[in-house]
């Protein structure tokens, strides 16, 4: 076979695979995920649902996490209350307030007041109010980008 023919087949295969992946991307369960600390991961499953997964216990919780950070083996942040028009899209979520996950013990607490949260952080060596970041600050590449890069490596 001549090289021109091989190249055009390769292009058609790449286009077909890309279209297939694009159509499947709406079925993917994870918008993005990211590594946190000690094997814990953060994953976003919709515009309002972000979960924290433990390597030992599996899914710890899924909620409307709006701010998060990591220090001293702790994952901590804020869960905001959903606006009334979005509340109908969730079932067991809604633990507004602050949270702390101890990655050494897999223990976590939800719905803390700001004062309780600051006190518990201080007990764990975080004496000043920490800066909280958007969850997207911790994300890795979207799953679709990772898959497309793998396909392009295989085809070259």
Secondary structure, 3 states (H helix, E strand, C coil): CCHHHHHHHHHHHHHHHHHHHHHHHCCCCCCEEEECCCCCEEEECCCCCEEEEECCCEEEEEECEEEEEEECCEEEEEECCCCHHHHCCCCCCCCCEEEEEECCCCEEEEEECHHHHHHHHHHCCCCCCCCCECHHHHCCCCHHHHHHHHHHHHHC
